[in-house]
Amino acid sequence: MPSQIQVQWMFRHLWQYLYSTLFRFWIKWILRQLTRKCELQRICDGSKQGAPRTHRIEYSLECSKSKVLRRAVSADVAEVDKLVMDIMEEKKIHVQKDPRFKLSLRVCLTQISGYKQLYLYVENLRKQPYDDSNQEHEEQLMELWSLLMPSEELKSRITKQWGDIGFQGDDPKTDFRGMGMLGLINLVYFSQHYTEESRQILSRSNHPKMGYSYAIVGINLTEMAYSLLKGGALKSHLYNLISGVPQLEHFHQFYCYLVYEFDKFWFQEEPESIMLFNQYREKFHNQVKGLLSDHDVVLTLKKTD
């Protein structure tokens, strides 16, 4: 016999199916007759700017039977202006009669295409392996050490000292296999822009009972940020954060939020052993996903004194 949760899931998906295949068409038709405006216009008029509006525009475009509208969901940022005009022509919307619509739609399409562009850029960094013959890669690794350990000189490139900032072995490059250069760039960014905080968290990570490997956990949180971006969970956060194209800087800032908040979470939970890391990581991950499910969400690093 199905559980209550399973029954609720079945009814929810049944309603979504009926709405999208039957009711939605007639509701749209009736509202069009009453308001003399298409669904896109009604959304722009009645939805708050940011994620609430952009999510609805995105859904409307995805569900449209028009190829012009559906194409807008997967378009590049450079195509936005042309697509706005194409959509207005397709829906017979005159700029003179609804001047705000053009501006609102342009913002939404820019955010939608910009999110995809950011993901592709982040994905390229993730796929780029750490190369110890690449001077730029080596310089970034050395900068990470200098930022976190300013009073201690690194004795050699391959050394057990790397364990002092939370790497697993004598050569950190092996720890970047999963997240590539993205993992290193995130660690360096946090140390550059929140130097005092990064050193404090490194110190806390050496706690005798509740300590954890700072660099390894940092790379693990890069994977978390990446998976949330890939799965679309960061849309509301980014749609509310910036009305234009999100940049790599915004992804880095979200990563910083994760590092700072995870450290607080870890010590609040008081885990018995580092061997339970995956269990607590999943709990933290679910908490973050819960926050991101709010269409009004903006997650920024809030430092405490």
Residue pairs with C-beta under 8 A, 6 or more apart in sequence:
2 10
20 63
24 63
28 39
31 37
31 39
31 42
32 38
32 39
35 41
35 42
37 45
37 98
38 91
38 93
39 60
40 57
40 60
40 61
40 87
40 91
40 93
40 101
40 105
41 91
41 93
41 98
41 101
43 53
43 56
43 57
43 60
44 53
44 57
44 100
44 101
44 104
44 105
44 108
47 53
47 56
49 104
49 107
49 243
50 239
50 240
50 243
50 295
50 296
51 235
51 236
51 237
51 239
51 240
51 295
51 296
51 297
52 295
52 296
53 104
53 108
54 107
54 108
54 111
54 112
54 235
54 239
55 235
55 236
55 239
55 295
57 105
57 108
57 109
57 112
58 73
58 108
58 112
60 69
61 69
61 70
61 72
61 73
61 112
62 70
62 73
64 70
66 90
68 83
68 86
68 87
68 90
69 87
69 90
71 83
72 83
72 86
72 87
72 109
72 112
73 112
74 116
75 83
75 109
75 113
76 113
76 117
77 110
77 113
77 114
77 117
77 245
79 113
80 106
80 109
80 110
80 113
81 106
83 109
84 102
84 105
84 106
84 109
87 93
87 105
88 94
88 95
88 101
88 102
88 105
93 101
95 101
95 102
107 243
107 244
110 243
110 244
110 245
111 238
111 239
111 242
111 243
111 244
111 245
111 246
113 245
114 244
114 245
114 246
115 232
115 234
115 235
115 238
115 239
115 246
117 245
118 229
118 238
118 245
118 246
118 247
118 248
118 250
118 251
119 229
119 230
121 248
122 182
122 226
122 229
122 248
122 251
123 230
125 180
125 181
125 182
125 185
125 248
126 179
126 180
126 181
126 182
126 226
127 180
128 180
128 181
128 182
129 176
129 177
129 180
129 181
130 137
130 141
130 172
130 173
130 176
130 177
130 180
130 181
130 184
131 137
132 138
132 157
132 171
132 173
137 181
137 184
138 157
140 184
140 185
140 188
141 172
141 173
141 184
142 154
143 188
143 191
143 192
144 165
144 184
144 187
144 188
144 191
145 154
145 162
145 165
147 188
147 191
147 192
147 195
147 198
148 165
148 191
148 198
148 199
148 202
149 164
149 165
152 161
152 164
154 161
155 161
157 171
158 170
158 171
159 170
160 170
162 169
162 170
162 171
162 172
162 215
163 169
165 202
165 214
165 215
166 202
166 205
166 212
166 213
166 214
166 215
166 216
166 217
166 218
167 175
167 213
167 215
167 216
168 174
168 175
168 213
168 216
169 175
172 215
175 183
175 215
175 216
175 219
176 183
176 184
176 219
178 219
178 223
179 186
179 219
179 222
179 223
179 226
182 222
182 226
183 218
183 219
183 222
183 223
185 252
186 218
186 219
186 221
186 222
186 225
186 252
186 255
187 215
187 218
187 219
187 222
189 252
189 255
189 256
190 197
190 198
190 218
190 252
190 255
190 256
190 259
191 198
193 252
193 256
194 256
194 260
194 301
194 303
197 260
197 303
198 259
201 214
201 259
201 260
201 263
202 214
204 211
204 263
204 267
205 211
205 212
205 213
205 214
205 217
205 263
207 267
210 266
210 267
210 270
210 271
211 274
212 266
212 274
212 277
213 274
217 262
217 277
218 259
220 281
221 255
221 258
221 259
221 262
222 255
224 258
224 281
224 285
224 288
225 234
225 251
225 254
225 255
225 258
228 234
228 288
228 289
228 292
229 251
233 289
233 292
233 293
234 254
234 292
236 292
236 293
236 294
236 295
236 296
236 297
237 254
237 292
237 297
237 298
237 299
238 246
238 250
240 296
240 297
240 298
241 250
241 298
242 250
253 300
253 301
254 299
256 301
257 299
257 300
257 301
258 288
260 301
260 303
261 284
261 288
261 301
262 284
265 280
265 284
265 287
266 280
266 284
269 280
269 283
271 277
271 280
288 299
291 297
291 299
292 299
